[in-house]
Amino acid sequence: MTDLDPYERKILRELQHDANQTTAQIAERVGLSPSPCWRRIDRLEREGFIQRRVAIVDRHKVGLNAHVFVQVKLNAHGRANLDEFAAKIREYPEVLDCYVLLGSVDFMIRVVAEDISAYERFFFEKLSQLPGVQEITSTVALSEIKATTALPL
């Protein structure tokens, strides 16, 4: 890994587990005193290793019970407008992740919605209306086996 010493890796693991910890708590867990620990955290933030600190919300508790993986294929004309498609996708709060792919489809999108009816509205009113869309394949997740935001450091 780029420019990370063993302490910084431990710090990042701790922050991924619980970013609400105090510097003193993190320092104790990684084997540093608070000042050098704070300096390392500050460097990790300044240099972009830590992009932001967020709360992870339980989607079911806020009523987002449908979890759908969507593959989108653009037509030849649509491929010329990948940036336009990407910009539009970024506007939709239902879209959690979107990736450009190599292979038979152009995008993989992860979508959440209140229920399947809400996803259907999103599909017909927004996603399928985007210019250049040739084909959309939706796969509904039945249950979640593993979900994490923590990188294996």
Backbone torsions as a table, in degrees:
resi	resn	phi	psi	omega
1	MET	NA	151.6	-174.2
2	THR	-74.9	120.8	169.6
3	ASP	50.8	34.9	176.9
4	LEU	-117.6	126.0	174.2
5	ASP	-88.2	170.7	-177.6
6	PRO	-57.9	-35.1	178.5
7	TYR	-66.3	-41.4	-179.5
8	GLU	-66.4	-36.6	175.3
9	ARG	-62.5	-43.1	178.1
10	LYS	-63.7	-41.1	178.3
11	ILE	-60.5	-45.9	179.8
12	LEU	-63.3	-39.2	176.6
13	ARG	-61.3	-44.0	179.4
14	GLU	-62.6	-45.3	-179.6
15	LEU	-65.7	-36.3	176.6
16	GLN	-65.3	-33.8	179.4
17	HIS	-73.4	-45.0	-179.1
18	ASP	-158.1	99.2	-178.1
19	ALA	-76.9	-2.6	-179.8
20	ASN	-86.5	-3.0	179.9
21	GLN	-67.8	149.1	174.0
22	THR	-76.3	161.5	176.7
23	THR	-59.1	-38.5	179.4
24	ALA	-62.7	-41.0	178.9
25	GLN	-65.2	-43.8	178.9
26	ILE	-64.1	-45.0	-179.9
27	ALA	-56.5	-44.8	179.4
28	GLU	-62.2	-41.5	-176.9
29	ARG	-71.3	-30.0	-177.7
30	VAL	-98.8	-6.0	176.8
31	GLY	87.3	32.8	176.8
32	LEU	-124.6	165.3	169.2
33	SER	-84.5	161.5	-174.2
34	PRO	-57.6	-41.2	-176.9
35	SER	-62.4	-52.0	178.1
36	PRO	-64.5	-31.8	177.0
37	CYS	-64.5	-46.1	179.5
38	TRP	-60.7	-42.1	179.9
39	ARG	-61.7	-40.5	178.8
40	ARG	-66.8	-43.3	178.2
41	ILE	-61.8	-43.1	179.0
42	ASP	-59.9	-44.9	178.6
43	ARG	-62.9	-43.3	-179.7
44	LEU	-61.9	-35.7	177.3
45	GLU	-73.2	-46.9	-178.4
46	ARG	-60.9	-38.1	-176.2
47	GLU	-89.2	3.6	173.1
48	GLY	84.4	6.1	174.6
49	PHE	-65.5	-37.3	173.6
50	ILE	-103.4	111.8	-177.4
51	GLN	-80.2	-43.1	178.7
52	ARG	-168.9	165.1	176.5
53	ARG	-114.3	129.8	-174.3
54	VAL	-134.1	165.8	170.7
55	ALA	-96.9	137.5	176.6
56	ILE	-95.1	117.3	-173.9
57	VAL	-97.9	137.7	176.1
58	ASP	-72.9	111.5	-174.1
59	ARG	-62.7	-33.4	179.1
60	HIS	-65.5	-39.7	-178.1
61	LYS	-68.1	-21.4	176.8
62	VAL	-103.0	13.6	172.3
63	GLY	82.7	20.8	177.5
64	LEU	-104.7	82.8	-170.6
65	ASN	-91.8	-16.4	178.2
66	ALA	-97.2	130.1	-179.9
67	HIS	-126.2	116.1	-170.9
68	VAL	-127.9	135.8	173.7
69	PHE	-103.5	127.9	-171.6
70	VAL	-124.1	129.4	173.9
71	GLN	-106.2	130.5	-178.5
72	VAL	-121.6	130.2	174.7
73	LYS	-113.0	130.3	177.7
74	LEU	-95.7	153.1	173.8
75	ASN	-76.8	173.7	-176.4
76	ALA	-57.0	-41.4	178.5
77	HIS	-66.4	-38.0	179.6
78	GLY	-64.0	-34.9	-179.4
79	ARG	-61.6	-28.0	177.9
80	ALA	-69.6	-16.6	-177.3
81	ASN	-115.8	37.7	179.8
82	LEU	-55.9	-40.4	-179.0
83	ASP	-64.0	-39.6	178.9
84	GLU	-65.5	-43.5	177.7
85	PHE	-60.6	-48.2	-179.0
86	ALA	-60.6	-41.9	179.4
87	ALA	-62.8	-41.1	-179.3
88	LYS	-67.8	-43.0	-179.8
89	ILE	-59.8	-38.2	179.5
90	ARG	-61.8	-23.0	-178.7
91	GLU	-77.4	-19.2	-173.4
92	TYR	-88.2	114.7	-179.7
93	PRO	-66.1	-20.1	178.2
94	GLU	-67.5	-24.5	-177.6
95	VAL	-85.3	116.0	178.6
96	LEU	-87.8	-39.8	-178.6
97	ASP	-141.3	148.7	174.0
98	CYS	-147.0	130.1	-178.2
99	TYR	-127.3	141.0	169.9
100	VAL	-84.0	133.6	-176.4
101	LEU	-116.2	155.8	166.2
102	LEU	-97.9	140.6	179.0
103	GLY	127.6	-151.8	-172.0
104	SER	-78.0	-16.3	175.3
105	VAL	-122.1	160.0	-174.7
106	ASP	-96.3	-32.7	-176.7
107	PHE	-136.6	144.9	168.1
108	MET	-116.7	125.5	-175.6
109	ILE	-125.5	138.0	175.2
110	ARG	-108.9	124.0	-173.6
111	VAL	-124.5	142.6	170.1
112	VAL	-120.9	149.3	179.2
113	ALA	-151.6	164.8	-179.8
114	GLU	-57.7	-45.1	179.7
115	ASP	-159.8	-176.8	-178.1
116	ILE	-64.9	-34.5	177.0
117	SER	-62.5	-40.6	177.6
118	ALA	-66.1	-39.5	176.3
119	TYR	-63.8	-40.2	179.2
120	GLU	-59.3	-42.3	176.7
121	ARG	-62.4	-45.8	177.1
122	PHE	-57.5	-45.4	-178.7
123	PHE	-58.7	-52.8	-174.2
124	PHE	-79.0	-35.2	-174.7
125	GLU	-88.4	-24.7	-176.7
126	LYS	-120.4	-67.8	-170.0
127	LEU	-59.3	-50.3	-176.8
128	SER	-71.9	-12.3	179.6
129	GLN	-88.3	-7.7	-179.2
130	LEU	-67.2	140.0	-177.9
131	PRO	-65.2	140.0	175.5
132	GLY	88.0	-3.2	-178.8
133	VAL	-73.6	123.8	178.8
134	GLN	-99.8	-41.9	-173.7
135	GLU	-149.9	140.8	177.0
136	ILE	-130.1	129.6	175.5
137	THR	-120.8	121.7	-179.1
138	SER	-108.8	134.0	176.5
139	THR	-124.4	119.9	-177.4
140	VAL	-87.5	129.3	175.9
141	ALA	-78.9	129.4	178.9
142	LEU	-84.2	-43.5	178.4
143	SER	-149.2	163.0	-176.6
144	GLU	-105.9	122.5	179.1
145	ILE	-91.3	-44.2	178.0
146	LYS	-148.7	134.2	173.6
147	ALA	-143.6	126.1	179.7
148	THR	-148.2	154.7	170.7
149	THR	-108.6	-5.0	-176.3
150	ALA	-78.4	127.0	175.7
151	LEU	-81.0	147.9	179.5
152	PRO	-78.5	92.3	-176.9
153	LEU	-96.5	NA	NA
